[in-house]
Amino acid sequence: MSETFLREVDENLRRDQLRDFFKRYGNWLIAGVILFLGLSGGFIWWKQHEVERSATQVEQLAEAFKDIGAGTTAQVPARLDALSKSGSKGVSATAQFARAALAIQQNDVKLATNIYGSLAQDSSLPAAFRDAALIRQTAIQFDQLPPAEVIARLQPLAKPGEPWFGSAGEMSAIAMIKQGRKQEAGQMLVAIARDQGVPDALRGRAGQLAASLGVDVGSVVQLQAQ
């Protein structure tokens, strides 16, 4: 298989994931902030000043997102860094995700990788937050990681039915190709191409890559979640 083709697939993967992340999960993350605040309300009524501080921080996050959307980012990193130290896990995690995404836009890959890695290992966060961070961390490090490590890292997510199946499965399949495991990679790609829950761009790319391996998308049995 052409190395140039694999590089093009990898570049498209990175671009699509960065674009789709906040499109797919941005509102969810903000909702997570609200959920954290709501769940805490029952036992912090007597700490009104902390509630007010958290509400202010949510407003500050909204302003930061607004500035990022407008391209006015000069002061945003410092504001996000401050919010990442919030006592509210929801505020802190959302600020860190935004800070990492902004770091990528500013070509600070090392900072973004460190932030995503820290989030992925934070057991106090919901699994959805940790999984999203792991996907982003792995996508950034993909070229530097041994294929076996990519596959092992993403194995829990690279299964049909998992929210990140498309992204985790695609990276796993490319890693398998690098290992010479083309048949297994083809089966994974076919499962992605058939999954209606996966974004259309990713499904189309998976089908094309499977075809380049000589796999007929219409004849391979879809993988089943284990």
Backbone torsions as a table, in degrees:
resi	resn	phi	psi	omega
1	MET	NA	142.1	-178.4
2	SER	-64.6	128.6	175.7
3	GLU	-63.9	-31.7	178.7
4	THR	-63.1	-41.0	179.6
5	PHE	-63.8	-43.0	179.2
6	LEU	-62.9	-38.7	178.7
7	ARG	-65.1	-39.3	178.7
8	GLU	-63.8	-40.7	178.1
9	VAL	-63.0	-43.3	-179.3
10	ASP	-63.5	-42.0	179.3
11	GLU	-64.8	-41.7	177.7
12	ASN	-64.4	-38.2	178.3
13	LEU	-59.3	-47.6	-178.2
14	ARG	-63.0	-45.9	-177.3
15	ARG	-64.5	-44.8	-178.1
16	ASP	-66.5	-39.2	-179.6
17	GLN	-65.8	-42.0	180.0
18	LEU	-64.1	-39.2	-179.7
19	ARG	-71.7	-42.1	-173.9
20	ASP	-78.5	-21.9	-173.7
21	PHE	-57.9	-57.2	-177.1
22	PHE	-75.5	-26.0	176.5
23	LYS	-64.5	-39.6	-175.8
24	ARG	-87.8	-36.7	-171.6
25	TYR	-118.4	-4.7	-177.8
26	GLY	-57.6	-52.3	179.8
27	ASN	-63.9	-35.0	-179.5
28	TRP	-64.9	-40.4	-179.9
29	LEU	-65.8	-41.4	177.2
30	ILE	-63.5	-40.2	176.8
31	ALA	-62.2	-33.5	177.4
32	GLY	-63.0	-38.5	176.9
33	VAL	-60.7	-47.3	-179.2
34	ILE	-62.3	-39.5	179.6
35	LEU	-63.0	-45.0	178.6
36	PHE	-57.5	-44.9	-178.9
37	LEU	-66.0	-41.0	-179.0
38	GLY	-64.4	-42.9	-179.4
39	LEU	-66.2	-30.3	-178.2
40	SER	-79.5	-15.9	-173.5
41	GLY	-61.3	-31.0	-176.4
42	GLY	-66.2	-29.0	-176.5
43	PHE	-117.0	3.5	177.8
44	ILE	-117.6	20.7	179.2
45	TRP	-59.8	-30.5	-178.0
46	TRP	-82.1	-2.4	178.3
47	LYS	-116.1	57.3	-172.5
48	GLN	-56.8	-33.9	-177.5
49	HIS	-65.5	-32.2	178.1
50	GLU	-71.9	-38.2	177.2
51	VAL	-61.2	-45.4	180.0
52	GLU	-63.1	-37.8	178.5
53	ARG	-64.8	-42.4	178.8
54	SER	-63.3	-42.1	178.7
55	ALA	-61.8	-39.2	178.0
56	THR	-64.6	-38.7	-179.7
57	GLN	-67.1	-36.6	176.3
58	VAL	-62.6	-41.5	177.0
59	GLU	-62.9	-38.4	178.3
60	GLN	-65.6	-37.7	175.7
61	LEU	-62.1	-45.7	-179.8
62	ALA	-59.3	-40.0	178.3
63	GLU	-66.4	-38.5	178.7
64	ALA	-64.1	-43.4	177.7
65	PHE	-62.7	-38.3	178.8
66	LYS	-62.3	-43.6	-180.0
67	ASP	-67.4	-38.2	177.6
68	ILE	-61.6	-44.2	178.9
69	GLY	-62.6	-31.8	-179.6
70	ALA	-86.5	-5.6	-179.8
71	GLY	80.3	11.8	179.3
72	THR	-98.7	84.9	-168.5
73	THR	-113.7	5.5	-175.1
74	ALA	-55.7	-42.3	-176.7
75	GLN	-97.9	-5.3	-173.9
76	VAL	-66.3	-43.6	-178.7
77	PRO	-54.7	-46.1	-179.6
78	ALA	-63.4	-39.3	179.4
79	ARG	-66.2	-41.2	178.8
80	LEU	-68.4	-37.5	177.8
81	ASP	-61.1	-40.3	178.8
82	ALA	-66.2	-42.1	-179.1
83	LEU	-69.3	-27.2	179.8
84	SER	-66.6	-15.9	178.5
85	LYS	-94.8	9.1	-179.7
86	SER	-60.9	148.6	174.9
87	GLY	-73.0	-14.7	175.5
88	SER	-85.7	120.0	-179.1
89	LYS	-60.1	-37.6	-179.4
90	GLY	-63.6	-46.2	179.0
91	VAL	-64.2	-46.6	-177.7
92	SER	-60.1	-48.9	-177.7
93	ALA	-64.1	-43.8	-179.4
94	THR	-63.8	-40.2	178.1
95	ALA	-63.6	-39.0	-179.7
96	GLN	-68.9	-40.0	176.1
97	PHE	-60.2	-45.3	-179.9
98	ALA	-64.9	-39.4	180.0
99	ARG	-64.7	-40.6	179.4
100	ALA	-65.7	-43.1	179.0
101	ALA	-62.2	-39.6	179.1
102	LEU	-68.1	-36.7	177.6
103	ALA	-61.6	-38.7	177.7
104	ILE	-63.5	-44.2	178.5
105	GLN	-60.1	-30.4	-178.8
106	GLN	-95.4	12.1	177.0
107	ASN	63.9	24.9	174.5
108	ASP	-97.5	74.4	-174.5
109	VAL	-65.2	-37.5	-178.6
110	LYS	-61.1	-45.9	179.6
111	LEU	-63.1	-45.6	-179.8
112	ALA	-59.8	-43.8	179.8
113	THR	-61.6	-43.1	-179.8
114	ASN	-64.2	-40.9	-179.4
115	ILE	-66.1	-48.2	-179.9
116	TYR	-62.2	-39.6	179.2
117	GLY	-62.6	-41.4	178.7
118	SER	-64.4	-43.1	178.6
119	LEU	-63.9	-41.0	-178.2
120	ALA	-64.0	-27.2	-177.5
121	GLN	-96.5	-1.3	-176.0
122	ASP	-82.1	98.8	-175.7
123	SER	-68.5	-12.4	178.9
124	SER	-80.6	-9.4	179.5
125	LEU	-90.9	153.0	174.2
126	PRO	-59.7	153.2	-178.2
127	ALA	-57.5	-34.9	-178.5
128	ALA	-61.4	-38.9	177.0
129	PHE	-66.3	-47.0	-177.3
130	ARG	-64.1	-41.1	-179.4
131	ASP	-65.5	-42.3	178.6
132	ALA	-61.3	-41.7	179.3
133	ALA	-66.0	-39.1	179.9
134	LEU	-64.1	-40.6	177.7
135	ILE	-60.9	-47.5	-178.7
136	ARG	-65.7	-42.8	178.9
137	GLN	-60.0	-44.8	-177.7
138	THR	-67.7	-38.4	178.7
139	ALA	-62.1	-40.5	-179.9
140	ILE	-68.2	-39.7	-175.8
141	GLN	-89.1	-1.5	-167.7
142	PHE	-48.8	-47.4	-175.9
143	ASP	-67.3	-23.6	-177.0
144	GLN	-95.4	-12.1	-176.7
145	LEU	-90.8	142.3	171.6
146	PRO	-62.1	141.5	179.9
147	PRO	-51.3	-39.2	-178.8
148	ALA	-62.7	-35.9	179.8
149	GLU	-70.2	-38.7	176.9
150	VAL	-59.4	-47.6	-177.6
151	ILE	-63.9	-44.5	-179.2
152	ALA	-65.8	-40.9	-177.9
153	ARG	-64.3	-40.0	-173.7
154	LEU	-95.6	-2.8	-174.3
155	GLN	-52.3	-42.2	179.8
156	PRO	-66.2	-23.4	-176.5
157	LEU	-98.1	-17.7	-174.5
158	ALA	-88.9	52.4	-179.5
159	LYS	-133.0	138.8	176.6
160	PRO	-52.7	135.4	-179.5
161	GLY	99.6	-21.3	176.6
162	GLU	-77.0	142.4	-177.3
163	PRO	-56.4	-32.8	-177.7
164	TRP	-104.1	22.5	-177.6
165	PHE	-54.9	-44.6	-176.9
166	GLY	-59.1	-53.5	-177.9
167	SER	-68.2	-46.8	-179.6
168	ALA	-65.5	-40.2	179.7
169	GLY	-65.9	-40.8	-179.6
170	GLU	-64.4	-46.6	178.4
171	MET	-63.0	-39.3	178.1
172	SER	-63.6	-41.5	180.0
173	ALA	-63.8	-42.5	178.3
174	ILE	-63.9	-38.6	177.1
175	ALA	-64.1	-38.9	177.4
176	MET	-63.6	-39.9	178.5
177	ILE	-60.1	-42.0	178.8
178	LYS	-63.3	-26.5	177.8
179	GLN	-86.1	-5.0	-177.5
180	GLY	85.3	9.8	-178.7
181	ARG	-92.6	64.3	-171.3
182	LYS	-69.0	-35.4	-179.3
183	GLN	-65.2	-45.7	178.5
184	GLU	-64.8	-39.8	178.2
185	ALA	-62.0	-42.2	179.7
186	GLY	-61.7	-41.2	178.7
187	GLN	-64.0	-41.1	178.0
188	MET	-63.1	-43.7	-178.5
189	LEU	-65.8	-37.1	177.9
190	VAL	-65.0	-41.6	178.3
191	ALA	-60.8	-39.2	178.1
192	ILE	-66.1	-45.7	-177.8
193	ALA	-61.7	-28.4	-178.4
194	ARG	-90.4	-11.6	-173.8
195	ASP	-82.0	112.7	-178.2
196	GLN	-68.1	-15.7	179.4
197	GLY	-84.4	-7.1	-180.0
198	VAL	-90.1	140.6	178.8
199	PRO	-53.0	143.8	-175.0
200	ASP	-57.5	-40.6	-178.7
201	ALA	-61.9	-40.8	-179.7
202	LEU	-70.3	-40.2	177.9
203	ARG	-61.4	-44.1	179.9
204	GLY	-63.4	-41.1	180.0
205	ARG	-66.3	-39.4	178.9
206	ALA	-63.0	-41.1	177.9
207	GLY	-63.6	-40.7	178.7
208	GLN	-65.4	-42.0	-179.8
209	LEU	-67.5	-38.4	176.9
210	ALA	-62.4	-42.7	179.3
211	ALA	-62.9	-36.0	179.5
212	SER	-66.8	-20.5	176.5
213	LEU	-88.5	-1.1	-178.9
214	GLY	84.5	16.8	-179.0
215	VAL	-96.5	130.7	178.6
216	ASP	-86.0	112.3	-177.5
217	VAL	-59.0	-29.5	-176.7
218	GLY	-82.0	-8.4	-173.9
219	SER	-118.2	-8.2	-177.8
220	VAL	-90.9	134.0	-179.8
221	VAL	-71.2	132.7	-177.9
222	GLN	-66.2	139.9	176.6
223	LEU	-62.8	146.4	177.3
224	GLN	-105.6	142.9	178.5
225	ALA	-63.5	138.0	179.7
226	GLN	-93.0	NA	NA
